[in-house]
């Protein structure tokens, strides 16, 4: 809104300046034309009008050419990173983030000084920087996306306005640190959940087709691991929701969380069912395999809902 008002003020000032410039040109022409025919008093009056018009137009011209009015500095969000990764600005500068990615992102200061909320693909968000120092920021749905604003005093900016734009980009995002927050722990557990179930089903199907007991043993243990890890995934998901609920689509997160709970209970039942076949050292029945396949399809659907929340589709 602030930038819009500023641009409108510039346009209005330029229009007024242009109008008065035209008036002055007309007045000067008439003064020169009348200099030969009019009386000295009339000539003096015309010159006075020209001077008055110049004084009125001068503030408009100065306003239109005000060098302190700077356009926003731009950070582009594309291919899961901020470009530039480091942007040098001064207090009072406006920074605009343009999302040219296919996913929804946020611009969230590490110190909590600003938070854009979800920025949909093709949209942008801007803020005015007030404090000096280095301000690190990240994308909440994608914590590996990090960047910073180097805010210095007036006159401290170097020749490279976008210093480190390409050389440093991605440096911070490749550094590993132990996961501590729910938005870091939950995706890791989801990867295990998503991988174990199809592998368990595939092992049992191949075991029946190839008549290999070793494949059935692998299928059994994979299902046991699935039943053990999925409840931890659900707990991490609830933790994430409690800390980020206001930033997630309400309907999607509700369906996603209850599907997760249902999946955890279902996988425990399937593991108990699979245990019975393992104790008797017989291949699992086709009925069990069909139920496992249905559970896999439910897991795929739940994963698509999670992707919609994180990536904005």
N, C-alpha and C positions, 0 to 999 in steps of 0.2 A: 504494500500500500504506500509506504514511504517513497519507494522508487517511482511509483506511478505518479504521485503528486509532483515529485521533482521534475519528471519529464514533461508533465503538463505545464508546469510553471515556466520551464525553459521555452516550450513552444509558444506560450502566450507572450512571454517577453520578446521573443524573436519577431512575432507578428506585430506587436506594438512598435518595436524598433523599426521594422520595415515600413509601417504606416507613417511614422514620423519622418523617416528618411525621405519618403515620397513627398510629404508635405514641405519639407525643407527645400527639396529640389524645385518644387513648383513656386515656392515663395522667392527663391533666389532668381529664377527665370523672370518672374514678374518684376522683381526689384530691378534687375538689369534692363528689362524692357522699358520700365517706367523712368529710369534714370535720366533719359534724354528728354522725356516729355512732361514728367510731373514736376511739381513744385518742390523745393528743398524740404519743406515740412512733410510732404507725402513720402518722399524718399527716406527720410529718417524713420517714419513710422513703419515702413516695410522692413527696414533693417532691424528695427526693434522686435518685430514679429519673428524674424528669422532667428534672432538670438534667443528669444523665449522658447521657441520650438526646440532648439538645440539643448537647452537646459532641461526641458521636460524629457527628452528622448535619452539623455545621457544615462540616468539610472537603469533604464530598461536594457540598454546596450551592455552596461557593466554586469547586470544580473544574468543576461543571456550568455555572457562569456566568462562567468565565474569559474576560475580554475580549480576551486576547491570541490566542485561537484564531480565526483569520480564514479565511474560505472562499477558495478559489483565485480569482485574477483570470483572466478568460476572454478569449481572443482567438479570434474566429471566422474560419475559412478558408472563403471563399465567393466564387464568381464570379471565381476566379483572383486574389484578393488577401487580405491579412490585415486584419481589422477589429477593433480600431483599428490604424492604421499606426504610431502611437506610443502606448505604454502606460507610465504612470508607476507605478513600484513601489518598494518598499524592500527592503533586504537581509533575507532570511528569508522573503519573500513567495513563495507558490507560484503559478505561472502555468500555466494549462491552455489548450491549443490544441484546438479542436473543428473537425474537418473536416466541414463541411456542403456541400462541393463535390461534383461528380460525378467528380472526378479524385483520384488519389493524390498527396499532397504530402509534403514534409518540412519540418521546422523546424530549420535549420542555422545556428548562430552564425557570423558572419564570422571571429571570432577562434578558432573551434574549441572554445569552452568547452562547447558542448552540441550534440547532433545527435539528432533524434528517430528517424531512420530513416523508412521509408515509413509514412505514416498513411493508411490506407484510408478511403474515404468512409464516414461514420457513426461513425468511431472518434475517439479523442482521445488526447492525450499531455500530460504535465505535468512540470515540473521546478521545483526550488526555487532562487531566485536568491540568490547569496552575495556577489558583488562589486558595488561601486558603479561608477557611470559609465554611459555609453551603450553598449548592446550591440546592434549591428546584426545582423540575421539574414535569411535568404532561403530559398527553396525550391530544392533542388538540380536537380530536373528542369525547373523553370521559373525561371531566374535573374532574370527581370524582376519576380518577386514578392519584394518587399523590405519590411521593417518594422524597428522598433527598440523596445528596452526602455530607458526612462530611469530608471536605478536611482539614487535619492538616499538620503541619510541619513534616519533616522527624524525625522519632523516637517517634512521639506522638501517633501512632496507638497502641491500646491496644491489649490484648490477643485475643479479639473477633473480628476478621476481618470483620465479617458480623453482628456486634452487632445490635440487634433489628430486625433481619431478619424476625422472625415469630411473636414475641410478639407484634411488633408495626405495622405489616402489616395490612393495611385496617383501622388503627386508623384515619388517616387523611381523608380517603375516606368516613367515616361515619359522619363526622362533617357537620352540615347543616349551610348554610349561604344563605341569600336572593339572588335570581338570579339577576345578573347585566349585564351579557354579552349576546350577541345574541345566542351563542351556548348553553347557559343555558336556555334562555327564550323560544326559538323556540320549543325544544322538549316538554316542558310543555304544550304549546298551541296545539301542534300536538296531544297530548294525548286526549285533550278535543274534538278536531275536529274528531278524529278517533272513539271516543266513542259515540258521540251524534247522528250522522247520522244513524248508524245501530239500535240504540235504538228507534229513531223516527220512522223508517220504521217498526220495530218489533211491536211497540205499535199500529200503524195504522192497520197492518195486523191482529193482534190479536183482535183489536177492531171490524173489519169487521166480523171475524170468530165467535167471541163470542158475538157480538152485544152489546158491552159495550161502552157507551159514554165517560166514564172516561178515557178509554184507548186512545180514539181519542183526548181528551183534552191534555193528556200527550204527544201524538205524535206531536201535534201542537206546544206546548211550547218547546219541544226538538228541533224542526226544527227552531224555532225562535232563540234559543240559538246558534244553529249551524251557522245560517246566520250572527249572531253578532260576533262570535269568530273567524271564518275562516279568515276574512280580517286582523285581528290582527296577526294571524298565518302567513299570507303572508307577512305582513310588517316585522315581526321578521325574516322571511326567507331571505328577501332582505337585511336586515341589516347584517345578518350572511354572505351572499354572498359577500357583499362589503368589509368585513374585512378578509375573508378567501378564496376569489375566486381563488387565485393562488395555493391553496392547495387542491382544489376539482376538480374532473373530469369534464372538460369543457362541454362535450356533455350531461352528466347526469344532471349537475346542470341547464343547459339551458332548457332541457325538464321538469325537476322537477319544476322549477320556473314558467314556463308558464302553466303547468297543475294546479299549485296552484292558479294562478290568475283566470284561467277558472273555477276552482272549487268554488272559492269565489263568482264569478258572478252567477254561476249555483245555488248555495245554496240560494242566495238572491232571485232569481227567484222562486225557489221551495217554499221558505217561503211565498212569495207573493201569489203564487198559493194556498198554503195550507191555507192561511188566508181567502180566498174566501169560502172554505168549512167550515171553523170555523164560519164565520159570518152567514152562512145559517144553521148552526147546523146540517150538514149532513156528513156522512162518506166520506172520500176522495175516488175518483174514482180509479178503477184499472189502468187506464191510468197514473194517478199521481203516483201510487205505482210502476209501471214499470219504469217510468222515475227516480224515487228515487233509485230504485235498480241499474239502469245503472250508476247513479251518485256514488253510493256506490262502484261499481266495479272500476270506474275511481279513486276513492280515494284509494282503495287497491293498484292499480298499481302505483299511485304516491308515496304511502308509501314504496313500494318495491324499487323504485328508490332512495328514501331517505336513506333506509337501505343500499343500495349498496354503496352510497357515504360515509356513516359513518363507515360501517363495512367491506368495501373492497370486497364485493362479486359481 
